[in-house]
Amino acid sequence: MTIDTNLSHADQVTQNLSQVRQQVEQLAIDAGRDQASVRILAVSKTKPLTDIQAAYQSGQRAFGENYVQEAFDKYHALAELKGIEWHFIGPIQSNKTRQIAESMDWVHSIDREKIARRLSEQRPDNMPTLQVCIQVNISGEESKSGILLEQLPAMVELVQSLPNLQLRGLMAIPAPQQSFATQCQVYQPLQQAFLELSKSDSMIDTLSIGMSADLPAAISSGSTMVRVGTAIFGARDYAQ
């Protein structure tokens, strides 16, 4: 990523986003895929409203947040931005589900029955169905959220039974790997599970994998949505 110190921060966000788009499109082509088949989720956690507005003005619509109160506040502060799409990608405490249900368009981190049921029950009647992904712990790390792959069929059945949730796919954050080959190897079982699910339900179309460190492997492994934060907004956290 090229940093131009003569640009304003908003202009830098715009330039960064353009470079990320070009990178993702090229990686899709390199993987033999349609260059438009991978969406960018701009991870805007801890970033100010002005950064989100700059990315929005450059055509970015999907933004990812990790912290419930921050996400809730941004949703209300930027309510005038038509077509903006809020994705909650962090771990969820059961006492925070109402704020998520009342503000987010997507939730990527469903990994417990209690959370799924509360989100469905607390989704307001005047809002569209909440789009969700089930988080899978594909590396088996005890410190990571997510269900194991063998628990997936039961969780899929549960989510599909809840009236205010729409299952869209799977999400994972694997442990760091040393090479492209080992990254792809870790993703392979998840990719296979996703492909099997998508055959049985046409609404299951999202494989939410890949961040800055493993974009090539994730896109090669079928990712349809990659999470990019620092490469768009910069490393520094700005006070809102």
C-alpha positions as CSV (number, residue, x, y, z in Angstrom):
1,M,0.0,0.0,0.0
2,T,1.4,3.4,-1.0
3,I,1.1,6.2,1.6
4,D,1.0,9.8,0.2
5,T,1.8,12.2,3.0
6,N,0.3,15.1,1.0
7,L,-3.2,13.6,1.0
8,S,-5.8,14.4,3.6
9,H,-6.8,11.4,5.8
10,A,-10.1,11.2,3.9
11,D,-8.3,11.2,0.6
12,Q,-5.9,8.6,1.9
13,V,-8.8,6.3,2.9
14,T,-10.2,6.7,-0.6
15,Q,-6.8,5.8,-2.2
16,N,-6.3,2.9,0.1
17,L,-9.7,1.5,-0.7
18,S,-9.1,1.7,-4.4
19,Q,-5.8,-0.2,-3.9
20,V,-7.5,-2.9,-1.8
21,R,-10.2,-3.3,-4.5
22,Q,-7.6,-3.7,-7.2
23,Q,-5.7,-6.3,-5.0
24,V,-8.9,-8.3,-4.3
25,E,-10.0,-8.3,-7.9
26,Q,-6.6,-9.5,-9.1
27,L,-6.5,-12.2,-6.5
28,A,-9.9,-13.4,-7.7
29,I,-8.7,-13.5,-11.3
30,D,-5.5,-15.3,-10.2
31,A,-7.7,-17.9,-8.5
32,G,-9.8,-18.4,-11.7
33,R,-12.8,-16.6,-10.3
34,D,-15.0,-13.7,-11.4
35,Q,-13.3,-10.5,-10.2
36,A,-16.6,-9.3,-8.7
37,S,-17.2,-12.5,-6.7
38,V,-15.5,-11.3,-3.6
39,R,-17.0,-8.5,-1.4
40,I,-14.8,-6.3,0.8
41,L,-16.0,-5.8,4.3
42,A,-14.3,-2.6,5.6
43,V,-13.5,-3.3,9.3
44,S,-14.2,0.1,10.8
45,K,-13.9,-0.8,14.5
46,T,-12.4,2.1,16.5
47,K,-12.3,4.3,13.5
48,P,-14.1,7.7,13.4
49,L,-17.2,8.5,11.6
50,T,-15.3,10.6,9.1
51,D,-13.3,7.6,7.9
52,I,-16.5,5.6,7.3
53,Q,-18.0,8.6,5.5
54,A,-14.9,8.8,3.3
55,A,-15.1,5.1,2.4
56,Y,-18.9,5.4,1.8
57,Q,-18.4,8.3,-0.6
58,S,-16.0,6.1,-2.5
59,G,-18.7,3.4,-3.0
60,Q,-18.0,1.2,0.0
61,R,-21.2,0.0,1.6
62,A,-20.4,-2.9,4.0
63,F,-18.7,-2.0,7.3
64,G,-17.7,-4.4,10.1
65,E,-17.8,-3.7,13.8
66,N,-16.5,-5.7,16.8
67,Y,-17.8,-3.8,19.8
68,V,-21.5,-3.6,20.5
69,Q,-21.9,-0.1,21.9
70,E,-19.6,1.4,19.3
71,A,-21.5,-0.4,16.5
72,F,-24.9,0.8,17.9
73,D,-23.7,4.4,18.2
74,K,-22.4,4.4,14.6
75,Y,-25.6,2.9,13.3
76,H,-27.6,5.8,14.7
77,A,-25.0,8.5,13.9
78,L,-24.8,7.5,10.2
79,A,-28.5,6.6,9.7
80,E,-28.8,9.1,6.8
81,L,-26.3,7.2,4.6
82,K,-28.6,5.2,2.3
83,G,-27.7,1.6,1.6
84,I,-25.0,1.4,4.3
85,E,-24.7,-2.2,5.6
86,W,-23.6,-2.9,9.1
87,H,-22.0,-6.2,9.9
88,F,-21.2,-7.4,13.5
89,I,-18.1,-9.6,13.4
90,G,-17.1,-9.8,17.1
91,P,-17.9,-12.2,19.9
92,I,-21.4,-11.7,21.4
93,Q,-22.4,-11.6,25.0
94,S,-26.0,-12.6,25.7
95,N,-26.7,-9.3,27.5
96,K,-25.7,-7.4,24.3
97,T,-28.0,-9.2,21.8
98,R,-30.8,-6.6,21.8
99,Q,-28.6,-3.8,20.6
100,I,-27.2,-6.0,17.8
101,A,-30.7,-7.2,16.8
102,E,-31.9,-3.6,16.7
103,S,-29.1,-2.2,14.6
104,M,-27.1,-4.6,12.5
105,D,-27.9,-5.9,9.1
106,W,-25.6,-8.9,9.4
107,V,-24.1,-11.0,12.2
108,H,-21.0,-13.2,11.4
109,S,-20.4,-14.6,14.8
110,I,-23.3,-17.0,15.6
111,D,-21.8,-19.8,17.7
112,R,-24.3,-20.6,20.4
113,E,-28.0,-21.5,20.5
114,K,-28.8,-19.0,23.2
115,I,-27.3,-16.1,21.1
116,A,-29.2,-17.2,17.9
117,R,-32.5,-17.5,19.7
118,R,-32.1,-14.1,21.4
119,L,-31.2,-12.4,18.2
120,S,-34.3,-13.8,16.5
121,E,-36.6,-13.0,19.4
122,Q,-35.3,-9.4,19.7
123,R,-35.2,-8.5,16.0
124,P,-37.8,-5.6,15.6
125,D,-40.8,-6.5,13.4
126,N,-40.2,-3.4,11.2
127,M,-36.7,-4.5,10.3
128,P,-35.7,-7.0,7.6
129,T,-34.6,-10.5,8.6
130,L,-31.2,-10.5,10.2
131,Q,-28.6,-12.0,7.8
132,V,-26.3,-14.3,9.7
133,C,-23.2,-16.5,9.4
134,I,-22.2,-19.3,11.7
135,Q,-18.7,-19.0,13.1
136,V,-16.6,-22.1,12.9
137,N,-13.5,-22.7,14.9
138,I,-11.5,-24.4,12.2
139,S,-8.2,-24.4,14.0
140,G,-9.6,-25.9,17.2
141,E,-8.1,-23.1,19.3
142,E,-9.6,-22.9,22.8
143,S,-9.2,-19.2,22.9
144,K,-11.3,-18.7,19.7
145,S,-15.0,-18.4,19.4
146,G,-16.9,-20.7,17.0
147,I,-18.3,-24.2,16.9
148,L,-16.5,-27.2,15.7
149,L,-17.2,-28.5,12.2
150,E,-18.9,-31.6,13.6
151,Q,-21.4,-29.4,15.4
152,L,-22.3,-27.5,12.2
153,P,-25.4,-29.6,11.1
154,A,-27.2,-29.1,14.4
155,M,-26.4,-25.3,14.4
156,V,-27.6,-25.0,10.8
157,E,-30.8,-26.7,11.6
158,L,-31.4,-24.4,14.6
159,V,-30.6,-21.2,12.7
160,Q,-32.8,-22.2,9.8
161,S,-35.7,-22.8,12.2
162,L,-35.6,-19.3,13.7
163,P,-38.1,-16.9,12.0
164,N,-36.1,-13.7,12.1
165,L,-32.7,-15.0,11.0
166,Q,-31.6,-15.8,7.5
167,L,-28.6,-18.1,7.3
168,R,-26.2,-16.8,4.6
169,G,-23.1,-18.9,5.3
170,L,-20.0,-19.5,7.4
171,M,-17.3,-17.4,9.0
172,A,-13.9,-18.3,10.4
173,I,-10.8,-16.8,11.8
174,P,-8.1,-19.4,11.6
175,A,-4.8,-19.5,13.5
176,P,-1.9,-17.8,11.6
177,Q,-0.1,-20.2,9.3
178,Q,3.4,-20.0,7.8
179,S,2.7,-20.4,4.1
180,F,0.0,-20.1,1.4
181,A,-0.2,-23.9,1.2
182,T,-0.8,-24.5,4.9
183,Q,-3.4,-21.6,4.9
184,C,-5.3,-23.3,2.1
185,Q,-5.0,-26.6,3.9
186,V,-6.7,-25.2,7.0
187,Y,-9.5,-23.6,4.9
188,Q,-10.2,-26.7,2.8
189,P,-12.6,-28.5,5.3
190,L,-14.6,-25.3,5.8
191,Q,-14.7,-24.6,2.0
192,Q,-16.1,-28.1,1.5
193,A,-18.7,-27.7,4.3
194,F,-19.8,-24.4,2.7
195,L,-20.1,-25.9,-0.7
196,E,-22.3,-28.7,0.6
197,L,-24.5,-26.3,2.5
198,S,-24.9,-24.0,-0.5
199,K,-26.1,-27.0,-2.6
200,S,-29.0,-27.5,-0.2
201,D,-30.0,-23.9,0.3
202,S,-29.8,-21.2,-2.4
203,M,-29.6,-18.4,0.2
204,I,-26.4,-19.8,1.6
205,D,-23.9,-17.8,-0.5
206,T,-21.4,-16.3,1.9
207,L,-18.0,-17.7,3.0
208,S,-16.6,-15.0,5.3
209,I,-12.9,-15.8,5.5
210,G,-9.7,-13.8,4.8
211,M,-8.0,-10.8,6.3
212,S,-4.9,-8.9,5.3
213,A,-2.5,-11.6,6.2
214,D,-4.1,-14.4,4.3
215,L,-6.1,-12.8,1.4
216,P,-4.5,-14.9,-1.3
217,A,-5.3,-18.2,0.4
218,A,-8.8,-17.2,1.5
219,I,-9.8,-16.1,-2.0
220,S,-8.2,-19.2,-3.5
221,S,-10.3,-21.2,-1.0
222,G,-13.6,-19.7,-2.1
223,S,-14.0,-16.7,0.1
224,T,-16.9,-14.4,-0.9
225,M,-16.3,-11.8,1.7
226,V,-12.9,-10.6,3.1
227,R,-12.4,-8.4,6.1
228,V,-10.0,-5.6,5.6
229,G,-9.3,-2.8,8.2
230,T,-5.8,-1.4,8.5
231,A,-5.1,-1.5,4.7
232,I,-8.1,0.8,4.2
233,F,-8.2,3.0,7.3
234,G,-4.6,3.0,8.5
235,A,-3.0,1.5,11.6
236,R,-3.7,4.4,13.9
237,D,-6.9,4.6,16.0
238,Y,-8.5,8.0,15.9
239,A,-10.7,9.3,18.6
240,Q,-14.3,9.8,17.6
